[in-house]
Amino acid sequence: AGPSPRTCCDGHGYKNAFGAFHPPVVTLTDRTLWKTMHVGMIRHGIAEIVKMACVENFPLFELLEKVNPQMLLKTKFGTDLSALKDVE
């Protein structure tokens, strides 16, 4: 999950009854975090990206076909290139 533009709170017995929608001005990503993550967590993230590409972003879907999601998983989004030694 990414940074959410929603700020909500429950009220009157309903979840997220009150809130605001403010998209972030900028989002920073620390790519070194991916190197430390368990492969299963990265797999879940790639599944979310594929889902988003299928539902609403065909150019992203085409890009994923070119990049090969298995390679994204193996290299942890390009942060662990030691996995490429097995490919050569």
VEXNUTI-535635 format. One record per residue (C-alpha): residue number from 1; x, y, z. Coordinates in steps of 0.1 Angstrom, whole numbers, m for minus. Layout:
<recs>
<rec num="NUM" px="X" py="Y" pz="Z"/>
...
</recs>
This chain:
<recs>
<rec num="1" px="0" py="0" pz="0"/>
<rec num="2" px="11" py="35" pz="m7"/>
<rec num="3" px="4" py="68" pz="11"/>
<rec num="4" px="m33" py="73" pz="13"/>
<rec num="5" px="m48" py="106" pz="3"/>
<rec num="6" px="m77" py="100" pz="27"/>
<rec num="7" px="m79" py="110" pz="63"/>
<rec num="8" px="m110" py="95" pz="79"/>
<rec num="9" px="m126" py="86" pz="112"/>
<rec num="10" px="m155" py="65" pz="123"/>
<rec num="11" px="m188" py="80" pz="135"/>
<rec num="12" px="m224" py="72" pz="141"/>
<rec num="13" px="m217" py="35" pz="138"/>
<rec num="14" px="m202" py="38" pz="103"/>
<rec num="15" px="m166" py="33" pz="93"/>
<rec num="16" px="m149" py="63" pz="77"/>
<rec num="17" px="m180" py="84" pz="81"/>
<rec num="18" px="m160" py="117" pz="83"/>
<rec num="19" px="m129" py="127" pz="64"/>
<rec num="20" px="m110" py="146" pz="38"/>
<rec num="21" px="m93" py="138" pz="6"/>
<rec num="22" px="m59" py="155" pz="2"/>
<rec num="23" px="m35" py="138" pz="m23"/>
<rec num="24" px="2" py="141" pz="m13"/>
<rec num="25" px="22" py="168" pz="m30"/>
<rec num="26" px="53" py="145" pz="m31"/>
<rec num="27" px="59" py="109" pz="m22"/>
<rec num="28" px="94" py="97" pz="m13"/>
<rec num="29" px="104" py="60" pz="m16"/>
<rec num="30" px="134" py="45" pz="1"/>
<rec num="31" px="143" py="18" pz="m24"/>
<rec num="32" px="168" py="3" pz="1"/>
<rec num="33" px="138" py="m10" pz="21"/>
<rec num="34" px="129" py="m35" pz="m7"/>
<rec num="35" px="162" py="m52" pz="m4"/>
<rec num="36" px="154" py="m61" pz="32"/>
<rec num="37" px="119" py="m74" pz="25"/>
<rec num="38" px="108" py="m110" pz="24"/>
<rec num="39" px="101" py="m122" pz="m12"/>
<rec num="40" px="65" py="m130" pz="m3"/>
<rec num="41" px="58" py="m94" pz="6"/>
<rec num="42" px="73" py="m82" pz="m27"/>
<rec num="43" px="51" py="m108" pz="m45"/>
<rec num="44" px="20" py="m92" pz="m29"/>
<rec num="45" px="31" py="m58" pz="m40"/>
<rec num="46" px="36" py="m70" pz="m76"/>
<rec num="47" px="2" py="m86" pz="m75"/>
<rec num="48" px="m13" py="m52" pz="m66"/>
<rec num="49" px="6" py="m35" pz="m94"/>
<rec num="50" px="m7" py="m61" pz="m119"/>
<rec num="51" px="m42" py="m57" pz="m106"/>
<rec num="52" px="m40" py="m19" pz="m111"/>
<rec num="53" px="m26" py="m24" pz="m145"/>
<rec num="54" px="m54" py="m48" pz="m156"/>
<rec num="55" px="m82" py="m26" pz="m142"/>
<rec num="56" px="m72" py="9" pz="m152"/>
<rec num="57" px="m38" py="13" pz="m168"/>
<rec num="58" px="m31" py="m7" pz="m200"/>
<rec num="59" px="2" py="11" pz="m207"/>
<rec num="60" px="14" py="m1" pz="m173"/>
<rec num="61" px="3" py="m37" pz="m182"/>
<rec num="62" px="23" py="m35" pz="m214"/>
<rec num="63" px="53" py="m23" pz="m195"/>
<rec num="64" px="50" py="m52" pz="m170"/>
<rec num="65" px="49" py="m76" pz="m200"/>
<rec num="66" px="82" py="m62" pz="m212"/>
<rec num="67" px="99" py="m60" pz="m178"/>
<rec num="68" px="88" py="m95" pz="m166"/>
<rec num="69" px="73" py="m95" pz="m131"/>
<rec num="70" px="94" py="m126" pz="m122"/>
<rec num="71" px="126" py="m105" pz="m127"/>
<rec num="72" px="112" py="m77" pz="m105"/>
<rec num="73" px="105" py="m103" pz="m78"/>
<rec num="74" px="139" py="m120" pz="m82"/>
<rec num="75" px="159" py="m87" pz="m80"/>
<rec num="76" px="135" py="m70" pz="m55"/>
<rec num="77" px="127" py="m42" pz="m79"/>
<rec num="78" px="163" py="m39" pz="m90"/>
<rec num="79" px="177" py="m34" pz="m55"/>
<rec num="80" px="194" py="m69" pz="m53"/>
<rec num="81" px="212" py="m74" pz="m86"/>
<rec num="82" px="231" py="m104" pz="m72"/>
<rec num="83" px="201" py="m125" pz="m83"/>
<rec num="84" px="210" py="m118" pz="m119"/>
<rec num="85" px="242" py="m140" pz="m116"/>
<rec num="86" px="219" py="m170" pz="m117"/>
<rec num="87" px="204" py="m158" pz="m150"/>
<rec num="88" px="236" py="m154" pz="m170"/>
</recs>
